[in-house]
């Protein structure tokens, strides 16, 4: 789980997005996204796909469900 958190954070930072920006684009609350990135919550498949599309790893969206 730690690797996933670091991977997701690294991608977001490389794209120069804040957590708030990702949350808005994914149509979820900031706390929800924060919990996902910090491993406290798993996204639904729909939300995982949205985040993956925004961050540019659409072919690997399923990694967020682990």
C-alpha positions as CSV (number, residue, x, y, z in Angstrom):
1,X,0.0,0.0,0.0
2,X,2.9,2.4,0.8
3,X,4.3,1.9,-2.7
4,X,0.9,2.8,-4.2
5,X,0.6,6.0,-2.1
6,X,4.1,7.1,-3.2
7,X,3.4,6.2,-6.8
8,X,0.2,8.2,-6.9
9,X,1.7,11.2,-5.1
10,X,4.7,11.2,-7.4
11,X,2.5,11.2,-10.6
12,X,0.4,14.0,-9.2
13,X,3.4,16.1,-8.3
14,X,5.1,15.5,-11.6
15,X,1.9,16.8,-13.3
16,X,2.0,19.8,-10.9
17,X,-1.5,19.2,-9.6
18,X,-2.5,19.8,-6.0
19,X,-4.8,17.3,-4.3
20,X,-7.6,19.9,-4.4
21,X,-7.2,20.2,-8.2
22,X,-7.4,16.5,-8.7
23,X,-10.4,16.3,-6.4
24,X,-12.3,19.0,-8.3
25,X,-11.5,17.4,-11.7
26,X,-12.5,14.0,-10.5
27,X,-15.7,15.4,-9.0
28,X,-15.0,14.2,-5.5
29,X,-14.3,16.0,-2.2
30,X,-10.8,17.0,-1.3
31,X,-10.9,14.8,1.9
32,X,-12.0,11.8,-0.2
33,X,-9.0,12.3,-2.6
34,X,-6.7,12.9,0.3
35,X,-7.8,9.6,1.9
36,X,-7.3,7.8,-1.4
37,X,-3.8,9.2,-1.9
38,X,-2.9,8.4,1.7
39,X,-4.2,4.9,1.6
40,X,-7.0,5.4,4.1
41,X,-9.8,4.8,1.5
42,X,-10.1,2.9,-1.8
43,X,-11.9,4.6,-4.7
44,X,-14.8,3.1,-6.5
45,X,-13.9,1.8,-10.0
46,X,-15.6,4.9,-11.5
47,X,-13.5,7.3,-9.3
48,X,-10.4,5.3,-10.0
49,X,-10.9,5.7,-13.7
50,X,-11.5,9.5,-13.4
51,X,-8.3,9.9,-11.4
52,X,-6.3,7.8,-13.8
53,X,-7.6,9.8,-16.8
54,X,-6.7,13.1,-15.1
55,X,-3.2,11.9,-14.2
56,X,-2.6,10.2,-17.5
57,X,-2.4,6.5,-16.5
58,X,-5.8,5.5,-17.9
59,X,-4.6,2.0,-18.9
60,X,-3.6,1.3,-15.3
61,X,-6.6,2.7,-13.4
62,X,-7.1,-0.6,-11.7
63,X,-3.9,-0.1,-9.7
64,X,-5.9,2.3,-7.4
65,X,-8.2,-0.6,-6.4
66,X,-5.5,-2.6,-4.7
